[in-house]
Amino acid sequence: MDSFPFTAIGFDLDGTLVDSARDLGPALQHTLTALGRRAVPDGEVVNLIGGGARAMLERALLLTGDPLPADEFEAALAGLMDHYTAHMADHTVPYDGCLQALDDLAARGVLLAVVTNKAEHLARLLLEALDLTGRFAAIIGGDTLGPGRSKPRPDMIVEAIRLCGASGRFAMVGDSTYDTGAARAAGVPSVALSFGYNDLPAAELGADAVIDHYDQLVPTLLRL
């Protein structure tokens, strides 16, 4: 157990710990319908996720028509968030093997952190609804540190390292260039999941390793 190379591991949330497109998708479709826009095919919703709800809605609007004026956009975003907050755990579940991997890391004495561009209060609500909160020593959202400090900037990972007391023995697990970019900027290794909401092919995300299932996570971390 003492030979494990990391004292703390950070995890992205949407598309990494949990398959939240199951509930983000319906919230987005509800918003588009209210705007008189066409629905986005279910298979394309995952391509819109990343960088937070604002970025997701901006991408969906460009996909279905023209951008909205600022005041209309803010109203649409508020409606999307109201719908999502009320239904965020209706269908969302942890990925297969995720909980076992978290248990394995915890048994090795590794501290776990959530490092997500999702707003912190929403991340906490979702983790609580899924009974996951107690697994994490730190939960850092895209707004935790203030404007302009979310991934792919390194600030959130630096804060996770501080909160976990991990010094340089920290690795980041994620599914997008937001995660790998933040890890690179923070000077820590990263593992990418090929089954998440990848914004590039997994092999092109710039991670130090790519895994296809959570049962590969601990063995991969041991090799880094």
Secondary structure as UniProt FT lines:
FT   TURN            2..3
FT   STRAND          8..11
FT   TURN            15..17
FT   HELIX           21..34
FT   TURN            35..36
FT   HELIX           42..45
FT   HELIX           46..48
FT   HELIX           53..64
FT   HELIX           70..87
FT   TURN            88..89
FT   TURN            96..97
FT   HELIX           98..107
FT   TURN            108..109
FT   STRAND          111..115
FT   HELIX           120..129
FT   TURN            130..131
FT   HELIX           133..135
FT   STRAND          138..140
FT   TURN            142..145
FT   TURN            147..148
FT   TURN            151..152
FT   HELIX           155..164
FT   TURN            167..168
FT   STRAND          170..174
FT   HELIX           177..186
FT   STRAND          190..193
FT   TURN            194..195
FT   HELIX           202..204
FT   STRAND          209..211
FT   HELIX           214..216
FT   HELIX           217..223
//
